[in-house]
Amino acid sequence: MTNLNPRQREAVHYIDGPLLVLAGAGSGKTSVITQKIAYLVNTCGIKSSRVAAVTFTNKAAREMKERVGRLLRDDAAQGLTVSTFHQLGLRIIREQRKELGLKTGFSIFDAEDSRTLIRDLLIQQHGAEGDLANTIAARISAWKNERVLPEQALAAATGPADILCAQAYQRYQRALKAYNALDFDDLILLPTVLFEHHPTILEKWQNQIHYLLVDEYQDTNSSQYLLVRQLVGLRGGLTVVGDDDQSIYAWRGARPENLAQLQDDFPALYIVKLEQNYRSTARILKAANTLIANNAHVFEKQLWSELGYGETIRILRCADEQQEADQVVAEILDHKMRKRTRFGDYAILYRGNHQSRLVELALQQQQVPYHLSGGTSFFARNEVKDIMAYLRLVINENDDNAFLRIANVPRRKLGTSTLEALGNFALANRCSLNQACNRIGADQVSESGLKRLREFRRWMDGVRRSCEGGNSVAGVRQMIRDIDYEGWLGQLSSSDDVAERRMGNVHFLVDGLQRVMTSEQVGLDEAIARLVLRDLLEQQDEEEKGPDSVQLMTLHASKGLEYPHVFIIGMEENLLPHRVSVEEDSIEEERRLAYVGITRAQQTLTMTMALKRRQFGDTIPCEPSRFIAELPQDDLQWQGGGQDSREDNLERGKETLAGLKGLFA
């Protein structure tokens, strides 16, 4: 506690009512949350099992839990809840499963599962409208985040497109219920509906959670906000930490206005502002403060720092996007040589993923190691998920989620109405979908549907037998040939090369199983479990440690991170701010995105822009981003495009020469 500044200590000690901690970028908000949990348990005598802290990512929750564990005495952390919103929602749903009409072993659909189900429902009902699945899936997700139920969506629908979406929402929810499944958004929506209709259950959970702490509050959507309000109730044991200037997720339902809404719902709300920044130089913070002052604010704050004024902010003018990529890489190499830094000290940030391609090529050309955040995990690829679902069903015939994923992959003419009837039968008879294939009768599904279901069940039983004993991998390879998965990929893929690459991933997966079984002397079921776990652990290691490499990521992905030297590329109108936000006159979120990028930098900040870019085969002139004009101009140093002074070039040349001499010394 002695390491906290006066404002941080005030936030930790205040427990007389609901508290809003306005935490600017780099102001040590995680320390406040973890120290407050320790204070509640060690000093205030609240049992750790009665304290819950929620945030938005597994990584943030894991880090918070580790830090709290170091602060609490002995086994005082036992029973403490530190989780994501969705994990908390899942815990509530599991405990109240019966009231929600779910049977044990319910499945959770990911985004791809949801889109596939919606596509199948559209094709079944409307024939050729399956290509609208992505649009409708996004609309359904938005409705759930805004806590709009299917019947409300239908009642409010006006035009034909609205009505189609609302009807699809109703059919989708019915199908999920039949499949004993939920989607990701249901993990928040369902507890709020449950609490609204069952006051006694709400009271039980309010008595279970005496104090609630919420991180990144500006990123909450309507359903999450309501869940917090319901759990806190009249007790008022609430601390929320947030920064309206860093709300950059409106596109997925986040409402920065939830911070202001707190004052209406909790009139006794106390506010503490954390404005001391421990990350960046004063010049970088002045730029961030000046930029974000152009947005309307409910709460005013000014970040400040004791880390010195710092170097000027450089704006690099480049002839085109190719020179921009080459220039950024040259700057990194030059700076690294002059200052004797690590590659891991540099981050290149951009508005859209497509901007990274030329930078990657330039880095590769100069043999600079780099890490691209947000790449697709091997196990997240559709072809790998398909074969993993088959394998999961081989080792557990009652895995309903796996059954649903592969029942029609490749197509077996098992329509959604057949699968829905099967799901309703399984729900009513408390059995798995696989078991229901043999028990359901022709009075519940069509003769042809029944025949196909039983054929599928018999075939899977045969695969299961062929995978037993010492020849299990041969059985897996035969299964992949039986379903002609290679032919299926050929139909789905945009080219033969893509299909071949995807089939290569399938072979790699099966070879991986073989290696694990041989080297670790385990059976097929254990090998599958270990492969999945290994992939997850490798992703975590990559996230947390990473090699000494330049980091490439979108501005969205950079939130919460910090680097000594930051490059923000593409500072142009229609890139940042993005063209859509310019057309829709919704610039404020784009300005917050630029603010997030600026406040990632600890020591130096460089922004780049191209004078022209190729777009859809044409070369178009580019204008500097309006956000550059909104920065304090005295703190900017322009380079390129004839802006460099002879003195600056000489000074940099001397530093580079000194760096070279240092390398050889």
N, C-alpha and C positions, 0 to 999 in steps of 0.2 A: 504493500500500500504506500510505502514511503516514496516509491518511484513515480507515483501519480502526481500530476499538477493539480492546483486547487479546484479547477472546474471538473476534472475527472473524479477527484475525491468526493466532490459535492454530488455527482451523479451516482456514485457507488453508495453513499450513505443515505440518500433520500429514499425513504420507504413509507412516507405518510400518505401516499396516494399515487395515482397514475403519473408516470414520468415520460416525457419525450426528450431524448438526448439527440440534439441536432449535431451530428458528427461530421465535420468537414473531411475532405480527402486527407489521408495520412495523419489523422488526429488521434490515433490509438484507441479506436472504438472497441476492438476485440479485447483489449486489456480491461476496459471498463466493464464489459459484459462478464468476463471470466472472474474479475475481482469481485463483482457484485454478487455472483453466485456463491463465491466463497464467503462473502460477508453475510449473506442471508443464512447460510448453513452454520458457519463457525461462530458468528457473533449474535445473530438474531434468533437462533435456535429453531429455524424452520427445517424440518426433515428434508433431506435431499430428494426423497421420493415424492415430495410435494412441490418440487421446483421443476419447471420445464423451460428449456431455451430452444427456440426454433430459428432456422436460417434457410437458405435457398439451395445450397449445394452440399453434396456428401463431403467434399474436401473441407469446406468451412466448418461443418458440424464435427468432423473428425479432429480438426486442429483445435477447435474450441474445447472438445471433450478432453483432449490430452492436456491442454493448459489448465483446465479446471482441476483435473486429477492431481496435478503437481501442487495445487494450492490447498486442497482439502486434506484434513488430518486423517491418517489411517484409512479405514474403510468408509469414511463419511460420504464418499461419492456413490455408494451403493444405492441403486434405485433412481438416480438422477436421470432425467430425460434431456438429452441434447441431440436433436435430430433435425431433419428437414421438415417442412410443412407436410410434405406428402407421406413421410414416414409416420408422423404423428397421426395423420388422417387414417392411414392403414391400420395403425394400432387400435384406433377407436372402432373402425369397421370390423376388425377381427373380433374384438370383445363384444360388439353388438350385432354380430352376424345374423342371428335369428330374427331380430327386429327388422333387419333390412331384407329379409327373405332370401338370404344366401346360404348355400350349403358349404360344408367344409371343402377345402381345396379349390376355392374359387380362383379363376384366372385373372391376370391383369394384362390387358392389351397394351402394347406399345403403339406408337403413332402409325407404324407400318401395318400392324394388325388391324387397326381401326380403319385406315384407308381401304384396305383390301375388302373388309366387310361392307363398307359403304358402297364400294364399286360393285360388289356382287348384288347388293340390294337394288341399286339403281338399274343394273342390267336386267335383273329379274322383273322389275316393275315397269321400266320405261324403254327397255331395249337398248338404245344407243347412247344413253347419257352417262355411261360409266366413266367417261373422261372428265366429268365434273366432280369426281370423288375428292380430289385435293381441295377444291374450293369449298365443297360442302363440309368436309372434315374440319377445315379451318373455322368455318362459320359455327359449327356445333361446339368446337372448343371455346370459341369466343362467348357463345351463349352460356356455356357451363361456368366459365370464369366470371361472367356477369351475373351468375346465379339465376338464369332464365331456364325454367323447366319446359319440356316439350309442349305441353298444353298451352303455356303462356306464349311460347314462340309462335304457335299456330294461331292463337287468338289475335296476336299483334301483326301477323303477316298481311301485307297488302297486295303487292304485285305478284305475278306468276313465279318469278325467281324466288321470292320470299316464301311463298307457299310450298314450292318444291323442296326448299331447304328444310322448312319446318316439318313437312311430312317425312322427309328422309330422317330427320332427328327422331321422330316418333318410332319409325320402323327400326332404326338403329338401336334405340333403347330397349325395344321389345326383344330384338335379337340378342343383345347383351344379356338380358335377364334369362332368356332361354338357354344361353350357353354358360350360365353361372359365371359371368365375367363382368369386369369393370374396366374402364379405361383410366388413364392417368388423371384426367380432370375430375373423375368421380371421387377420387381419394380425398378431395377437399369438399366437393359439392355435397356428397351423401351425408357426412357428419353434420353439416349445417341444416340439412332438411330433417334429419333424424332428431336433432336437438330442438328444432322448432315444433315438431309434432309430439315429442315425448319429454315434457318438462322434468319428469323424475330422472330420466337418463341424463339430461343436461345437469341437473343438480348433483348427481353422482360424480360426474366428471369435474364439476366446479369444486367439489369437496376433495377431489383427487389432486387437482392442481391449484395450490394456494398462491403461487407466484409464477407469472409468465414473463419471459424476456424474449423479445423479437428483434432479430438482426435484419439489416437492409429493408427497413419497413417501407421505404419508398417504392419497393418492387412488388408490394402486395397487390393482388387483384380484389375484386368485390367479394368473392367467396372467402378468400383468406382473411380479409378484413372482418367479415361477419363471424368467422370461426373464432378469431381472437376475441371479439366483443362478447360472444356467447360464453366462452370459457372463463373470461375475467369476471363477468357478471357484476354484482354490486360491490364485491370485495375490493376491487380497484388495485389488486396486486399486479401491477403491470409496468414494465419498462420497455419502451420501444426505442431503437436506435436507428437513425436514418439520415439521409441527406437528399433533399429534393433536387439539388443541383446534379445529382448522379443518377437520376431516374431515366434510364435509357431503354426500357423494355415495354413501352406502350404497345408495340406491335404484338406482344404476347399477353396483353391484358393488364399490365401494371398501371396503377393509378397513383401518381405522385400526390394527387389531391387528398389521398387517404391520410397524409400527415396533418393537413388542415382540418379534415373531418374529425380528427381526434378531439379537437377543442369543443366541437358541438356535442359529441357523444360523452365526453368526460369533462364537464365544466371545471372540475378541480384540477385539471391537467397542469403540471409544473414543467417548465422548460429549462433545460441546461444546454448551453452552446459550447461545443468543443471547437475552438478556432485555431489553437496552436498546432501547426503542422510539423511533424518530425521527419519528413521525407525530403522536401524540396527546398531549393534556394529561394530567397525572398523575391528575386526577379521573376522566377517561374510562377510563384504564387500571385505576384502583382498582375501578370498576364492573365492568369486564370480568373482572378477576381474581376478584372476590368472587362473581360469577355462575358462572363456570366451575369454581370450587372445589367446587360441588355435584355435579360429575361425578367418577366414579372415575378415578384416574390411575395409569399405570405410571411416568411421568416427571413430577416436579413442576417448575413454573417460575413465576416472578412477573415480569410485565412492569413496567418502570419507565421514567421519562422525565425529561429535564432541561428540559422545555418549560414549566415552571410548573404550578401546581395547576389553573387554568382555571375556567371558568364552571360554575354548577350545571347539572345535567341536568334538563330540564323534562319533566313529564308533563302532557299536555293532555287533560282530560276533555271529551268532546264529546257532545251530546245524541244524535246518530245519525250514520250514515256520510256523510250529505250535509253536515252541519255540520263533520264531520272534514275532508272535502275542502276546503270553503270556508275553514276555519280555517287549514289548512296553507298554502294559497296566500296568505291574508292575512298570515300570519306571515312568509312569505318576502318579500313586498312591503314590509312594515313594516321588517324587519331590513335589507333591501337599502337602503332609504331612510336608515335610521339610521346604518348602518355604511359606506355608499358601496361596496358589494361588486358582484360580477358575478353574473348568473344562473347561470353555469357553476360557481359555488362551492357550489351547493346540490344535494343528492341526496335523493330520496324513495324509500325502500326498503319492500318489502312481501313477505309470505309467498307470495301467489298472484297470478297475472297478472290475475285478475278484479278485484282491488282497485284497479287503475290507472284504470278507466273513469271513475269520478266525479271523480277527481283531474284527469284529462285535460280533462274538460268544464269544471271550475273554472278551470284554467289558460287554456283557450281563451277563456273568458268574460272573464278579466282581461287577455287579450292577452299572456300570459307565454309566451315561447318555451320549448319543452321538447323533449327527445329521449327516445323510448321505446326502451330497449335490448331486443333480442330480437325485433324485428319481422321478418316474413317477407320475405326478399329476393325481388325480382321473378323472378329466375331459379330460385328454389326452389319456385315455384308449380307444381302438377301440370300444368296446361294448358300452361304455358310449357315445362316439361320434356318434355312429349309432342311438341310441335311442333319443339322443338330436336332431339329424337331423330330425327324424320323428316328434318330438315335435315342432321343429321350423316350419316345414311345416304345422303342424296342426294349429298353431296360425298365420302363414303368408303363404298363398298359393303361393305367388310370390317369395319365397326364393329359387332362382335358385341353389345356392350352396348346400342347404339341399336336394333339389330334386335330384341333380346329385349323391350325396353321397348314397342315399337310393333307387334309382330307381332299382338297381339290388342287394339289400341286404335285405333279401335273394334273390337268383337268380330268375328272372322273365322272362328270355330269351329275355331281351331287349338288343340287341347287340349294340356295339358302333356305327355301321353305322346308326341304327334307332335313337339313341340319337343325333348323329351328324346332321342328317337330321332335327330332331326336333329343335336342337339348331340353325341351319341356318334359319329355318322357323321363329322361335321366334325373331331372330335378324332382319330379313327382315320386320317382321310385328310389331315390337316394343311391344312385349308382353312377359310374363313370360313363362317358359317351361311348367308349369302346365296349363296355359291358352291355350298354343299351342296344347296340347293333344286333345282338342275338335275341334280346328280349322283346323288342318292339314288334308290333304286329301290323298286318296290312291295313287294319282299320285306322291306323294313325299316319301311315305314309303310303305313297303310291307303290304299286307292285314293282315298278322299275326301280324306284328309290330304295325299296327294301332289298331287292336283289343286289344292287350295287353296294349298299352298306355291308351286307353279309359277305360279299366277295372281298371287299376291302379288309374286313375283320379276319377272314380266313387267310388272306395273303399275308397280313401282318403277323398272324400266329406262325405262319411258315417261316417268315424272316426271323422271328424270334428264335425258333428252333435252330435255324441254320447259323445263328450267331452265338449259339451256346458252345462251350468247350474251347478247344484249341484253334478252331478255324474261324473265329468270330470276324476278323477283318476281311477274310474272303467272303463271308456272308454279307458284310456291309457293301463290298464292291459289287456283289451280285445284285443286291437290292437296288443300287444306283443304276445298274444296267437294266433291271426289270422295268423300272419306271421311265426308262429312256430320258434321264434327266438332261443328258447332253443335247438331245433333240429339243427338249423343252426350253433350254437356255437359248438355243438357236432361234426359236420362235420369238422369244422375248427381247433379245439383244438387238442393238441398233446396227451391228455389223458382225461378220464372222470373227474378226479379231477380238471384239468385246466378248463374244460368246466363248471363245477359246480361253481368254484370260480368266473369265468367271469359272469355267470348268477346271482350269488350273488350280483355282482356290479350293475347289472340292477335293481334287487329288491331294493337295497339300494337307488338307484337314485329315483325310484318311491315313496318309503317310504319318502325320503327327500322332494319330491314335496308335498306329503300329509301333512307333518309336517309344511312346510312353509305356505301352504294355510290355515291350521287350526289355527296356532299360530298367523299369521300376518293378517288373514282375507282378503286374496287377491285371485284373480282368477288365472287360470292356466297360462295365458300369463305372468302375473306379477311374479308368483312364479318361472317360468323358468328363467326369466331375473335376479331375485334376487339370484338364486342358482349359476348361472354362475359368477355373480359379487362377491358373497361371496367367491367362490373358488379362484378367482383372488386376492382378497384382503388378504385372508389367506396366499396365496403363497408369497405375498409381505411382509407381517408381518414376516413370517418365515424367508425370506431372510434377512430382515433388522434387526430384533431384535434377534430372536432365544433364546432358554432357555440357562441356564448355562450348556453347554454340550460340550464334545470333538467333534471337527469338523473333519469329514472324507471326503476327496474329491480327485479327480484326480489332477495331476499337471496342466493340462489344465484349470480345473475349478478354481484353486487357484489364477490365474492371477488377479492382482488388489487388492488382499486381504493381510492382515498381521496379525500375531499372535505372542505373546511373546515367545512361545515355539513350535518349529516345529520338527516333526519326518518325515523323508523321508525314506520309507521302500522299500526293494527290490533293493538295489544299486548293481545290478549284471549285467554282460554281458548278452545280450538277453532279459533283462527286461528293464534296463535303462543303455545304449542305447537298444532300442527295436530290436528284432531279424531281422525284415524286414529292418531296417535302416542299420544294420551291413551287411546284404547280399547285399543291394543296394549301399553300401558305401555312405550313406547320413547321416553322423553322426552329422553335424553341427546343424540341428534343434533339435536333441535330447540333444545336449550340451546346447542349449538355454533353453530347457525345464528344465534341471537340474539347470541352472542359475536362472530361474524363481522360482523354488522351494527354493533354497538357500536364495534368496532375500525376501522371505515371512517372514523369521525369524527376530524377533526384538532382543531377548536376548540370547536364546540358540538354537542350531541346533544339532540334533542327526540323524545320518544315520544308517540304519541297512542292513545287508545282511545275507543270509542263506548259509551254506556250502553245503547243498543239498536240492532239492525240488522234490515233486512228480509232474510228468507231463504225462498226458495220461496213468495213471496207473503204470508208471515206476518211480523209484527214480533216479534222475540225479545229478551229482556233479555240483556245481556252481562256477563261477569265479567272483572275485570282479569287479565291474564296472571300466572301464578305467578312468572314471571321478574322482574316489577317488585318483588314482595315479596322476591326474593333479592338485590336491589341494595342497596348501603349507603344506608339511608334518610336519613341526614344530608346526603347529597349531592343529594337530589332536591328539586325545587320543583314543587309541584302547581299547576295552573291550570285554570280552568273548573270547572263544577259547584259554584260557590260557594266555591272554594278560594283565589281571588285576594285578596291584601291590598291595602288602599287605597294604601299606600306604594309597592308594586310598580307599580300602575297609574299613579300620578302620575309615578314615575321614568321609565316607558316613554313616557308622554305627552310629557315634557320632551325625551327623546331624539329622538322622532319629530319634534317641532317644530323641534329643532336641525337635524335632517336636512333638513327642508323648507327652512329658511332657507339651509342650505348649498347646496341645489340652485339657489336663486335668486340666490345671492351671485355 
